């Protein structure tokens, strides 16, 4: 099965405001356990997260931190 990637066309008056390089740089950052816990606490306090903070959560792979993230999501 062959998969082809279709490029999305922007509407006539739109512009691409997402900087792929910036997003990739966020995802290339090392994850700090204390930072993950702080971000989870911020989220649980119903405070909005910055894009960089969301990237930290997406990058979290340490099992206990992932479980903490899932616990927070469940509650």
Helices and strands as residue ranges (DSSP letters): H 20-27, H 33-44, H 51-59, H 63-74
